[in-house]
Amino acid sequence: MTAIALHHHRRLDERRAIGVEWRQKVPLGSHAEWTPPANRADPLDILITQGRERIPELLPVRYARMKTDPFAFLRGAAAVMAADLAANPATGLRVQSCGDCHLANFGSYATPEGTPVFDVNDFDETLPAPFEWDVKRLAASLVVAGRVAAMPDRDCRRLARSAAKSYREQLSDLARLAPLEAWNMRIDLGRAVADIDSPKIRRQLKKRLAAVMAAGKQHFGLVEETSGHWHIKDKPPLVRHLSRHELHARKAFASYAETLQEDRRVLLQRYRLRDIAFKVVGVGSVGTFCAIGPFVSDDDAPLLLQIKEAQQSVLAPFAGPSDYPITASGSSSGSACCRLLPTCSSAGLKAPLMGGTFTSGG
């Protein structure tokens, strides 16, 4: 049983006392330095081992994307960072970790009600694990992204400190709330954008947010209608039809529909699958199986659905295996992870049911 489960039914003052005890055992200063151990695994060996579970012909695409800059490498090297983080101090407090909590895996979405929200948008590596791992990967990604953008080291360090401070303060505020209040807490994205000091950045974000909210009206160049027939345009090697995998993909789409709550399943039933194609996505996800399929209503309104293979989390060797078994092929037993998209771009635009996002993920 995880540490967090043991303390679900404690009073606030009791939980605070436990937190103080944990902090005394693992003080904040113990997280300040990291020195590669003498027996540290070679990062390239880790990537090569991970590549054995990927589609071989796509590995050059993955490595080419990772070579773009240090931030792109960090995005694709979640397995490397997981191995490094596992040797670091941890309190023992485990959460449902994102597992790949870097800057580019956050984004804005339109909810089914049309409300803009901001949150993590990639859970390929999710697994119960020490909470420190997500916080450190996020802070590190801010520093690396800042350096790639030629920001002064002082400002990069400030980004990391600001992220850690905001996390700490937000968790402290949530701890004081009743469970239902904490559950319903949302980030007011409109207010957050309005509070940005830079007029230029504020205008840019408002423009991108408007595109997210209107995403359902666009196709982003992936699908087209020809002589009354909707189909996906081949863009090899990133988007291409693979007839030998079509039956598997159709079964995955069908099994996904069965998992939806009733009102959304009824909505999806108003659309019919018209085509299926393989698509290369993200950076760290390159080499896993991903398929997209345009669904079209009787009135020719398109909806794009994406399925994505779920492999073992990069955290599993260090945090323990998932409760959900992985088949020999690497896919989660039952079916692959599936996302419902009203639109999708060749750059990786993706979203949950009836939503959109302006980050690439992966």
C-alpha positions in Angstrom: 0.0 0.0 0.0 1.4 3.4 -0.9 2.2 6.1 1.7 -0.6 8.3 0.4 -3.2 5.6 0.7 -2.2 5.0 4.4 -3.1 8.7 5.2 -6.3 9.2 3.3 -8.4 9.2 6.5 -6.2 11.4 8.7 -7.2 14.8 10.0 -5.4 17.9 8.5 -3.3 18.4 11.7 -2.3 14.7 11.6 -1.3 14.8 8.0 0.7 18.0 8.6 2.6 16.3 11.5 3.4 13.3 9.3 4.6 15.7 6.6 6.9 17.4 9.1 8.3 14.1 10.1 9.0 13.1 6.5 10.6 16.4 5.8 13.0 16.0 8.8 14.0 12.6 7.4 14.5 14.0 3.9 15.2 17.7 4.2 14.9 20.0 1.2 18.6 20.5 1.1 19.1 16.8 0.2 17.6 17.5 -3.2 19.9 20.4 -4.0 22.8 18.5 -5.6 23.0 15.5 -8.0 26.2 13.7 -8.8 26.3 10.9 -11.3 27.1 7.7 -9.5 30.0 5.6 -10.6 27.8 2.8 -11.8 25.4 5.1 -13.7 24.0 3.4 -16.8 25.1 4.9 -20.1 22.2 7.1 -21.4 22.7 5.8 -24.9 22.5 2.2 -23.7 19.2 3.1 -22.0 17.8 4.5 -25.3 19.0 1.6 -27.3 17.4 -0.9 -24.9 14.1 1.1 -25.1 14.3 1.1 -28.9 14.1 -2.6 -29.0 10.4 -2.3 -28.0 9.8 0.3 -30.8 9.1 0.0 -34.6 12.7 -0.3 -35.9 12.3 1.7 -39.1 11.1 4.7 -37.0 14.0 4.9 -34.7 16.0 7.1 -37.0 13.0 9.6 -36.9 13.0 9.5 -33.1 16.8 10.1 -32.8 16.7 12.8 -35.4 14.0 14.7 -33.5 15.9 14.2 -30.2 19.1 15.7 -31.9 17.3 19.0 -32.6 18.4 20.6 -29.3 18.9 19.7 -25.6 15.3 20.2 -24.8 14.2 17.8 -27.6 16.7 15.3 -26.2 15.2 15.7 -22.7 11.7 15.1 -24.1 12.7 11.8 -25.7 14.9 10.7 -22.7 12.3 10.1 -20.0 13.8 6.6 -19.4 17.2 8.2 -18.8 15.9 10.7 -16.4 13.8 8.1 -14.6 17.0 6.1 -13.9 18.8 9.2 -12.6 15.9 10.2 -10.4 15.5 6.8 -8.9 18.8 7.2 -7.1 17.8 10.5 -5.5 16.3 11.0 -2.0 12.5 10.6 -1.7 10.2 10.8 1.2 8.2 7.7 0.3 5.0 9.7 -0.5 3.8 8.2 -3.8 1.2 9.8 -6.2 -0.2 8.8 -9.6 2.8 10.3 -11.3 2.7 11.7 -14.9 6.0 10.0 -15.5 7.0 12.5 -18.2 6.3 15.8 -16.6 8.1 18.2 -18.8 7.1 21.7 -20.0 5.8 20.6 -23.4 3.4 18.1 -21.9 1.1 20.8 -20.5 -1.5 22.5 -22.6 -4.9 24.1 -22.9 -8.1 22.2 -23.8 -11.7 23.0 -24.5 -14.0 20.9 -22.3 -17.2 19.3 -23.6 -19.0 22.4 -22.2 -16.6 24.7 -24.2 -14.7 26.0 -21.2 -10.9 26.4 -21.6 -8.8 24.5 -19.0 -5.1 24.0 -18.5 -3.5 20.7 -17.5 -1.1 17.8 -18.2 -1.8 16.4 -21.7 0.3 13.2 -21.8 0.0 10.2 -19.6 2.0 7.6 -21.6 4.3 7.0 -18.7 1.9 7.4 -15.8 2.5 5.1 -12.8 2.3 5.4 -9.0 5.8 6.8 -8.0 7.5 9.3 -5.6 6.0 12.8 -6.1 9.5 14.3 -6.3 10.2 12.8 -9.7 7.5 14.8 -11.5 8.5 18.0 -9.8 12.1 17.6 -10.6 11.5 16.7 -14.3 9.3 19.7 -14.7 11.8 22.1 -13.1 14.7 20.6 -15.2 12.7 21.0 -18.4 12.1 24.7 -17.7 15.9 25.2 -17.2 16.8 23.3 -20.3 14.1 25.1 -22.4 15.4 28.4 -21.1 18.9 27.6 -22.1 17.8 26.6 -25.6 16.1 29.9 -25.8 19.4 31.6 -24.8 18.0 32.9 -21.5 20.6 33.9 -18.9 21.4 31.2 -16.4 20.0 33.4 -13.6 16.6 33.5 -15.3 16.7 29.7 -15.9 17.3 29.1 -12.2 14.5 31.5 -11.4 12.2 29.5 -13.6 13.0 26.3 -11.7 12.6 28.0 -8.3 9.3 29.6 -9.3 7.9 26.3 -10.5 8.9 24.5 -7.2 7.5 27.4 -5.1 4.2 27.5 -7.0 3.8 23.7 -6.6 4.5 23.9 -2.9 2.1 26.8 -2.3 -0.7 25.3 -4.4 -0.4 21.9 -2.6 -0.5 23.8 0.7 -3.7 25.6 -0.3 -5.4 22.4 -1.6 -4.5 20.5 1.6 -6.8 23.0 3.6 -9.8 22.3 1.4 -12.5 19.7 1.8 -12.0 16.8 -0.6 -14.8 17.8 -3.0 -13.6 21.4 -3.1 -10.0 20.2 -4.0 -11.4 17.8 -6.6 -13.4 20.6 -8.3 -10.5 23.1 -8.3 -9.7 24.4 -11.8 -7.1 26.9 -13.2 -8.9 30.0 -14.6 -7.0 30.1 -17.9 -8.6 33.3 -19.1 -7.6 35.1 -15.9 -4.1 33.6 -16.0 -3.5 34.9 -19.5 -4.9 38.3 -18.6 -2.5 38.6 -15.7 0.6 38.1 -17.9 2.7 41.3 -17.8 4.0 41.3 -21.4 1.3 42.6 -23.9 3.1 40.7 -26.7 2.9 37.3 -24.9 -0.6 38.0 -23.8 -1.7 38.7 -27.4 0.0 35.5 -28.6 -1.6 33.3 -26.0 -5.0 34.8 -26.5 -4.7 34.0 -30.2 -3.6 30.5 -29.6 -6.3 29.9 -27.1 -8.9 31.2 -29.6 -7.5 28.6 -32.0 -8.0 25.8 -29.4 -11.6 26.8 -28.8 -12.3 26.8 -32.5 -10.4 23.6 -33.2 -13.4 21.5 -34.0 -14.0 23.6 -37.2 -10.5 22.8 -38.7 -8.8 19.8 -40.2 -5.1 20.9 -40.0 -4.3 19.2 -43.3 -4.6 15.6 -42.1 -7.9 14.7 -43.7 -9.7 15.8 -46.9 -12.9 15.1 -48.7 -12.6 14.0 -52.4 -15.8 13.3 -54.4 -17.8 12.9 -51.3 -15.3 10.5 -49.6 -13.4 11.5 -46.5 -9.8 10.1 -46.2 -6.4 10.6 -44.6 -3.7 12.1 -46.8 -0.5 10.0 -46.9 2.7 11.9 -45.8 5.3 9.1 -45.6 7.0 8.2 -43.4 5.0 10.3 -40.8 1.4 9.5 -42.0 0.7 6.5 -44.1 -1.9 3.7 -44.7 -0.9 0.3 -43.3 -3.5 -2.3 -44.4 -1.9 -5.1 -42.4 -2.7 -3.2 -39.1 -6.2 -1.9 -40.1 -8.2 -4.7 -38.4 -6.2 -4.2 -35.2 -6.9 -0.5 -35.3 -10.6 -1.0 -36.0 -10.9 -3.3 -33.0 -9.1 -0.7 -30.8 -11.5 2.1 -31.9 -14.5 -0.2 -31.2 -13.2 -1.2 -27.7 -12.6 2.5 -26.9 -16.2 3.3 -27.7 -17.3 0.7 -25.2 -15.4 2.4 -22.4 -17.1 5.7 -22.8 -19.8 6.9 -20.4 -23.2 6.5 -21.9 -23.8 10.1 -23.1 -20.5 10.3 -24.9 -21.0 6.9 -26.4 -24.3 8.0 -27.9 -22.6 11.0 -29.3 -19.8 8.9 -30.9 -22.5 6.6 -32.4 -23.6 9.5 -34.6 -20.3 9.2 -36.5 -18.9 6.4 -38.7 -15.3 5.5 -39.3 -14.2 6.3 -42.9 -10.5 5.7 -43.0 -7.5 4.6 -40.9 -3.8 5.5 -41.2 -0.6 5.1 -39.1 0.9 8.4 -37.7 4.2 9.2 -36.1 3.7 11.4 -33.0 5.7 13.4 -30.5 9.4 12.8 -29.7 9.5 10.2 -26.9 6.6 8.4 -28.4 8.1 7.9 -31.8 8.3 4.2 -32.6 5.2 3.2 -30.7 2.1 2.3 -32.7 -0.3 5.2 -33.3 -3.3 5.3 -35.7 -5.8 8.0 -36.6 -9.2 7.7 -38.1 -11.7 10.3 -39.4 -15.2 9.7 -38.2 -17.9 11.5 -40.2 -21.6 12.1 -39.4 -24.4 11.7 -41.9 -24.2 15.4 -42.5 -20.4 15.2 -43.4 -19.2 16.7 -40.1 -15.7 15.2 -39.4 -14.3 14.0 -36.0 -10.8 12.6 -35.7 -9.9 9.8 -33.3 -6.4 8.8 -32.3 -5.3 5.5 -30.7 -1.9 5.1 -29.2 0.0 2.0 -28.0 0.6 1.9 -24.2 3.9 0.4 -23.3 5.4 -0.3 -19.9 6.1 3.0 -18.1 9.7 4.1 -17.9 9.2 4.4 -14.2 8.3 0.7 -13.8 11.9 -0.6 -13.3 12.3 1.7 -10.3 8.8 2.3 -8.9 7.4 -1.2 -9.5 5.2 -2.7 -12.3 1.7 -1.4 -13.2 -1.3 -3.2 -11.9 -2.4 -3.5 -15.5 -0.5 -6.2 -17.3 1.4 -5.6 -20.6 1.1 -8.1 -23.4 4.1 -9.5 -25.2 3.6 -7.0 -28.1 4.0 -4.1 -25.6 0.4 -3.0 -25.8 -1.8 -2.8 -22.7 -4.0 -5.9 -22.5 -7.4 -5.1 -23.9 -6.6 -2.3 -26.2 -4.3 0.6 -26.8 -4.7 4.0 -25.1 -7.2 6.1 -27.2 -7.8 9.8 -27.5 -10.8 11.4 -29.2 -9.9 14.4 -31.2 -12.1 16.9 -33.2 -9.0 18.0 -35.0 -5.3 17.0 -35.2 -2.3 18.6 -36.8 0.7 17.1 -38.4 2.7 18.8 -35.7 1.0 16.7 -33.0 -2.0 18.8 -31.9 -4.1 16.6 -29.7 -6.9 16.8 -27.2 -9.4 14.9 -25.1 -13.1 14.4 -26.0 -14.5 17.4 -27.8 -11.4 19.6 -27.0 -8.2 20.9 -28.4 -4.7 21.9 -27.2 -1.8 24.0 -28.4 1.1 21.9 -27.2 2.7 19.0 -29.0 3.2 16.5 -26.2 5.2 13.3 -26.4 
